[in-house]
Amino acid sequence: MKTIVDRAADFVLAVERVFGVAPRLLDGSRAVLIGDVKLSLEARETELCLIRMHGALEEWLAVFEVRGEIEVPLLQAKEFLASG
């Protein structure tokens, strides 16, 4: 039997669990906004992109590989934001 993993299905809930705030949904369930930071699942949901929004301009801060549980790259992104 083949198992289908849909990381986007749990993405919004996982963001809320990790960051402790309800994110603003941007692009279906694949991108959310927390303050001025956009978290976006890209490349067939194998990359988590961390983007700071400056109005309509985007400043790409980091990209984290998604392998397995979505919480792992979300925790890495939270740590990245806290460090600087």
N, C-alpha and C positions, 0 to 999 in steps of 0.2 A: 504494500500500500504506500502511495506517495503522500508525503505531508507537505502542505503549502504553508509557508510562513509569510504573513502579511505584517511587516513591521509598522506600516503606516496606520494599521488598525489600532495599535496601542500607543502610537507616538504622542498624541495630545495628552492622554492620561499619564503617560510616563513623564512628560515634561512637567506636568502639575505635581507629580509625586517628588521629582528630583529638585525642582526649583521652589516648590512650596507656594506657588501662585497660579492662578488660572490664566493661561496664556490667551492672547487674541488670535483666533484662527485666521490665516491669510489665504492659503491655497488648498482648498479641500482639507485633507488631513495631513498634508505633507509639508506645511510651513506654518510656523507660529511666531508671534511677536511677544517678547517680554521686555517692556520698557522700550529702549531703542535698539534692541538686539533681536535679529531674526534668526531662527533656527530652522533649517530647511533640509529635508531629505532629498538627495540628488542621486544620479547615476543608478537608477533602478533600486533605490533605497539602500545602497551600499555605502553611501557617504553622508555624514551629517555636516552641513556647512554652517559656520558661525559668521554672521554678517551684521555689522553695525550700520544702522540706517541713519543717514544725514539728509532728512527730507526725502527727495526722490533718488538721492545718490546712495550707492552701496559701498561700504568698505569691508572687503573680505578679510576676516581675521584669522580663521583657521578652518581646516577640514579634518574630520575624524572618521576613521574607517568603522563601519558598522558590521560586526561579526556576531551573530547570535542575538543576545539581549540588547535592546535599544538603550537600557539604562546605563550601560558601560560608557558609550560615547557621550551620553548626556552628562554623566558625572565628570568626564574629562573636560567637557565644555564649561561646566560650572566652575571647576577648578581653574581653568584657563582664564575665565573672566575675573575670578577672585584674585588671581595673581598679578593682575595688572591692567 
